[in-house]
Amino acid sequence: MMHTEFSDPRTATSDALSLNAARAAFFLGGFGLSSWAPLVPFAQSRLHLASGELGLFLLCIGIGSLISMPLAGPLTSRVGCRLVLCVADLIFCLTLPLLSVCTGRIALAITLLLFGGAIGANGVAMNVQASLVERACARPVMSGILALFSVGGIAGSGGMTWLLSHHVAPLQACLAADAVIALILLVFVRRFLSHGGEDGPAFALPHGSIIRLGCVACMIYLVEGMMLDWSGIILTSLAHVPIARAGAGYTTFACFMVAGRLFGDALVKRFGQSAILRGGLLLTAGGLSIVVAVRFPLTAFAGLALVGAGASNVVPILFRAAGSSQAMPSNLAIAAVATLGYVGVLTGPALIGFLASAAGLTTAVLIVALATASTTTLIPNVRDDMHRFSPSLDRSTP
């Protein structure tokens, strides 16, 4: 049974603090994850890791996340979103300083596993909380909440980069990041939900609509991972962008993703989530095609902007649908979609590399674009599910 706490829409709508707490949870998730990125070169230098060895260590983050995600779903129903979020954020605070000083390879691997576990658990718990808050508010707020993850990512990576570039030692920079996490956590912890959706089994295999949602999530997360790891290479190799400016490609993608999510709730309310989901996937595919088909710098950046805008609201709609699903308990459904989506993040960069080696980078990107567009074939089935679960959010006919 669903817990009755925070279930009255009138109470939830008037309680702006609960909505802001959900936003804070996503900000902390993005901030904690991205604070690690500027530390990677320091860890590589400190442990004298070759590129291949570094890749294996970074895989520990993904392994930790994949272990914790399926466990976090049932944990939210048993101990509540609040406790899971607090433990995850405290692990961020513990592991970040350790990642800045680890000198042993085993110690680094264990720390990265714990860091990845915190990322996975935090991701599931904050999406469960966002789903419950939106359901209680009785209006679309998911896109706006998820936008704060990207804002946190920009703040975390930008803040750490600024500190490190001003000769602040990595340990001190991590302690400063910890202070930000601890302060925000203290302000909002009492507003995190003390429950986590329906009670249910400790584990359930995803099926039916949840698998379809997970397949779409896997594809869009693959695109996001490709933007992070390959956008700079695509710009320099295909669009003749100077290497010093290649990093602006991912920044363009990220900024348009944030902007798209900030406007996403209004767009869903106006056009319905089926139309936004289908349009977002097609816009993402079109943007990828433009980046590699028209090899001109400005056009390439415009294509990346389209990819960011198109992908921005796909994930919020998928988690909204999972949270409303009757196929399985909402917390388990969100955990399943998140786990399947994360498979795309893990496999995407390697898959792009394999395809690029076999058929060329242009062909590899076009294959991803075609695969992204093809996921719209899942939308008729997903649309019906979403229409049944959230009729007030979808104007499409079944």
C-alpha positions, 0 to 999 in steps of 0.5 A: 500500500502507498503511504498516506504521508504527503498524499493530499494534492492540496497540501502538496501543492501549497508546500513549496518546501517539499518541492524545493527539497526534491530539487535540492536532492537532484542538485546534490546528486549532480554536484556530488557526481561532477565534483569527481570529474576534475579530480580524474587527471590528478588520480591518473598522475598520482597513481601513474595510470595508463589510459587503459588502466584508468578506464578499468578504474573508472569502470568501478563507478559503473559497477558500484552503481549497477549493484546499488540501483536494484537495491535502492528501490526496495530500500526506499519503501522500507526505510524511506527516501530521506535515509537513502538520500542522506546515506548517499550524500554522506558517502559522497562527503566521505569518498571525495576527499579519499579520491583526492589522496588515494595512493594505492590502486586497491584503495582507489578501486574500493573508493570508486566502488563506494562512490559509484554505489552512492551515485546509483542509490542517490539516483533511484531515491531522488527519482522516487521522491520526485515522482511522489512529489509530482503525483502529490502536486497533481501537475507536471514538475518532473522536468523542472526538478531534473533540471537541477541535476544539470545545474548541480553538475555545472556547479560541481565541475565548475567550482572544483575546476575554479578552485584547482586552477587557483592552486587550491590543493585537491584535498582542500577543494574536496573539503570545500565541496563537502561543505557545500553538500553538508550545508544543503543537506542540513537545510533540506533534510527534514523536507526529504520524504520519510517514505518511498512509495508502495511496499513491495517485494525486495526484487522484481524482474521488469516486464511489459511497459517497464522494459519498453521504458527501460529500452528508451532510457538506455538509448537516451542515456547512451546519447548523453554518455556519447556527448560527454565522451565523444562530442569533442572528438566529433567536433575536432575530427569532423567539423574542424573545430580547434581542439582548444574550443572542443570542450564548448560542444558538451557545454552547449549540449548541457546548457540546452538540456538545462533550458529544455528541462526548465521549460519542459513542464509547461511543454508537457502541460501544453502538448502532452507527454507523448508528443514531447517524448516522440518529438524529443527523440526525433529532435535528438536524432536529427541533431546528431545527423546534422552534427556529422552530415554538415561539417561546419563548426557553427552547424555542428554546435547547432546540432549539439544544441538540438541534441540537448534540447531534444534529450532534455525531457525524455528522461523526466517523462520516462521516470514519470511513466515508471513512477505511475506504472501499475506493472510493478511497485513504483520504486522498483519500476524507477529502479529498473528503468534507471538501471537499464538506462545506466547500461547505456551510459556504460556501454555507449562510449565503448560501442561508439569506439567499436563502430567508429573503428569498424565503419568510421566516426560519421557512420557510428554517429548516424547509426546512433541517430537511427537507433534513437529515432527507431525507439519512437516505435515503442511510443504507441505502447508507452503512450497508452500506459502513460495515458492510463496512469496520468490522463491529466498529463497526456492530451493524446488519444489512446 
